[in-house]
Amino acid sequence: LSVLNQQPITTPIDFKYLAFDNKDYLWGIKGKTIYRKDIGFESITYRYDLQSLAFDFDGTIFAGSIMGLVNVDTANWVLESVIPNAPRTGQFSSITLLKDGRLVCASTWGLSILEDHGWRNILEIISENTQVIQSSYDYNAFIADTIEYDFGEYVADIEEGPDGKIYCGIRGVYPERFNPYKRGGGVLILDIDNPEDVIAIDTTILGYHTTQSNSTPYMVVKDVEFDAVGNLWVVNPYVINKNVPIHVRNPDGEWRSYGSAETSVKISQSPNGIAFDWWS
């Protein structure tokens, strides 16, 4: 938010933009500042450079900034960013189409869901004690529920499970992060219709990666898939501590792990994906 200042203009200002509103007030822009001329000059400053102004017939005023639209609230004399209904980012690392037709897109920030009414987001918190689950959504504006979970470097894969929940393979995450505190897992399971329902599968119990400079277990999941009978398969490369990069959880929640020693073929220590046929 930005607050109004009243000041005399003692030197000429090289305005970038000048225009009159429907009350015949003169408005000007220079850098981050908007000026209004009635009897005297008034100014209000924003965080970013401003480019132009637009005046609606009902008196609404919008400014264009290098970071998007800004609403000029003339009643309270503040500037507020106008964030439209949209995903958090357009840089998606994985997408999937659900059986009900909804599109789910994943990024390092979390999930963005495209529904009939528009977009909504389920995002990781970026500061302490900011988790919010909304009771209703206004699809005319930006929507975000925020949760205390870490989506890692990025989401490598997302799948819809037999239970209708979203299973995210997280590429690059620790069991815990601080400032703010967030829980992490190689697999995050989310109910996108109830964002409070989140489970983090700590895949360090199955295998993990460490370095000489950092002994904290680090999870790198590249792929998650379900087979025809509902088993969850997890591709967990770089597991230098246990050397079994393929994990399977059956519908009863029991895990098994596979490496070259458990099979008749050689399995790479750094697999990137897994796939199944549906007839065997």
N, C-alpha and C positions, 0 to 999 in steps of 0.2 A: 504494500500500500504506500501511497505518496500523499503528502499533506500540502495544503495551499499555503503560499507565502504572498504577502502583500508588500510591494516595494515600488519606489519611484524609479523610473527609467531615466538615467542621467547621461547615458551614452547610446548612440545608435546601435541597434541589434540587426545583424545580418540574418534575417529569418529565412529558414529553409522553405516554409510554407505559410501562407496567409489566406484567411477566408472569413466570411461573415456567417453567423448563425441566424436562425429565424427571429431572433430578438435584436438583430443588428449589432450584436457584440462582435468585435474584431478578435479573431484568434490567430495565434502564430506559433510556430515551432522552431526551436533551435536546439540541436543536440538532444539531450534528455528532457528538456523543459518545454512545457506548454505555457503560453502567455495568453491572457484575456484582457482586452481593453474595453472598459465601460467608461467610468469617470477617471479612474486611475488604472494602473497596470496590476494585474494579479498573475502569479505564476505557480505552477505545480510541476514537480520533478518526478521522473520515473527512473527505474533501474537501468533501462536500456535506451539506446538512441531511438528517437521517434521520426517517422517519415512523412505522415500525412494525417488529415482529419476528415471525417465524414459526419454529416448532420442529418438525423432522421426528422420526419415531420412532427413526431411527438416530443421532440426536444432531446432525444437520446444522442449522445456524441460518442463516436468511436475514434480512436487513434490507431494508426498502423505503426507497429514497432518492428525492429529486426527480429523479435522473438514471437510475433503474432499480434492479434488484436488486443486492444486495451479499451476498457469502458471508462469514460470520463464521467464520474458520478458528481454532477453539479450540485446535488442537494447536500451531500456530505463532504464535498471537495476532496475526493480521493481518486486514485487511479487503480483499477483492478484488472488483472489479466482475464481475458475471455478465452476459456479453454473449451473447445467444442467437444461434442460426443465423439470419441476417437480412441484407438488403442494407445497405450503408453508410448510405443515406439513402432516404427515400421521395419525395424531390423529384427526379423524373426529368425530364430535358429531352428525351429521345428514347427510344423503345423499338422493338424489332423481334422478330419470331418467326422462328427459324431453320427450315430445311427439316427438321431432325431433331426439331423440336418444342420446343426450348429457347427460353426467353425471355431476351433480353439487354436490359438497361436501362442508360441512360447518365446521368451527372450530372457536375457540376464535379469530383467526386472520382475518377471513373473509371467502370468497368463493374461491374454486378452481374448475375450469371447465375443463373437459376432452372433447376435440373436435377431429375431424378427424386428424388434424395436430399435436395435442399434448395438453399440459396443459397450461392454463393461470389462473392468480389469480386476484381477486379483494379484496384488503386488507385495513384495517384501518391504518391510519398514526400512526407512533410511535414518531415523532418529529414535531415541529411546521413548517408550510408552506412547507410540503413535498408532498402534494397531486399532483398526476401526472396521466393524462389520455393520453395514447399513441395513436398516429394516425395510427400506423401499428405495427404488431407483428412479431418477429423473433422466430419461434418455435424451433430453434436450441439452444436457451438459456432460462434462467429463465425469465418469463413474469409476471409483476405485475402492475396493475393500483392501485393507492392508493387514498382513499377517506376520507373525514372528518366526518366519522360516526363510532359509537362505536358498536362493535359486542358483547359487554358484557362479562359476565363470559364464556358463550358459546352459540352457536345457538342450541336451543332445537329441532327445527323442521323447515323444509323447504318444501314448496309446490309450484307447478306451478299454477298460477292463470289463470282464463279464458282469461285474457288479455295477457298471455304469459310471464308475469313478475314473478320474484321469490319473494315469501313471506317468510320471516324469523321470527320465533318466538324467541325472545331474552330472555334468562334466566339470569336475573341479570344485570340491567343497569339503569343508572340515565338519566334524560332528557338532561343533559349537563355534560361534563367532561373537565378538563382544564389541560394544560401542557402535551401534546398539547390539544388544544380545539377540541372536537368532539361532535357531536349531537347524541342523543340516543333516542330510542323508543322501546316499547315492541314488536312492529312489524316493521321490515325494509322491504321496497318494492324496489327491484332493477331490472332494465333492464340490463341483463348481456351483451347485445350487444351494450349498450350505458351506460357505467358506471357512466356518469355524472347524469343520471336520477335515483335519489334515493329519496325516501320519508320515513321519520321516523314518525310512528304513535305514538304519545305520549299517551300511554294508562293510564297515571296517571289521565286523565280527566274521565276515566271510573272506576278506582279503583287502589289503590296502597298500598304498604307496608312501614311502618316506624318502627323505634326502639326507645327505650328510649334515647339512646345515639346519634341517628341521625334522625332528623326530615325531611331530604330531601326525597321526594317521590322516591321510588325504585320499579322498574317494574320487575316482574317475570312471563314471558309467557312460558308455558310448551308445548303448541300445537296450531297449526293453521290448519284449514281445510275449504274446500269449499263444500257446499251441491249441490244438483242436479240443483238448480235454481240460483246458483252463489252467494249465501250469504257467507260471510266470518265469520267463527266462531273462537273465540279466547278464549283459556283456560288460565285464569289469576288468579292463586291461591294466597293465603296469602293476599288478599285485605282487610286488617283489617279496612281500613278507610271507605269503602262503602259496604262491605259484599255481593258483587254480582260478583262471580268469572267467569261467562260465559257471553261473549259479542258477539253480532252479528251485522255485518254491511251489509246492503242490497246493491244491485247493484247501488242504487242512492246515496250511501254514508251515509245513516242514521243508527244510532246506537241504539240498545236496549241491556239491561243487564238483566241477570237472576240470581237469587239465590233461596233459599228455599221458600221465601215469594211469589215469582212470579209463582211458579209451584205447582202441586199437589203432588209432591214427594220431599223428602229431597235431597238437593244437597250438596255434600261435600264442605267445604270451601277451600280445597286444592286438587282439581281434577288434574290429570296428563295428561289426554287425552280425546279425543272425536272422535266418528266415526259415520258414517251414512250408512244405507242401501240405495240401489239405486232403489227400487221398490215401495216406499211409498211416 
